[in-house]
Amino acid sequence: MNRRALEGSEKSLGKEHPSTLNSVGNLAYLLQHRNRYKEAMLLYKRVSSGYTTTLGLDHPTTQA
């Protein structure tokens, strides 16, 4: 279900939109708690990079 929601968000809002990145982070969290660490880490890196690009380094969300 989360992957489908993510795909919909990517199509309607774009891959770098903060809401899409939030969905990516949610999926990463679920994967992490299912011990799928490599997949989760790749998604967390995508979130971090996306927030940096979209919001900038000084934004509180990027710094979190």
Steps between C-alpha positions, in 0.01 A plus 500: 500500500775747587677444170178573310445818698858602428456437127185713498674781684795489261268523199278776633746711701843402371790305650647796687177637653513506882184286527652240269822502701295451816344191341847373410605549862195310622583208272863507617382487861285194429783325319738576786263342750474194279879466516541599135776743587668539160173593331410735782839673490469566127162661554620704798784632283248593232294690757802686635622594153152601388437724799840662455425571134141611551508681833867587546750415771366755748140375503398325827367196312834452327685530828278249682 
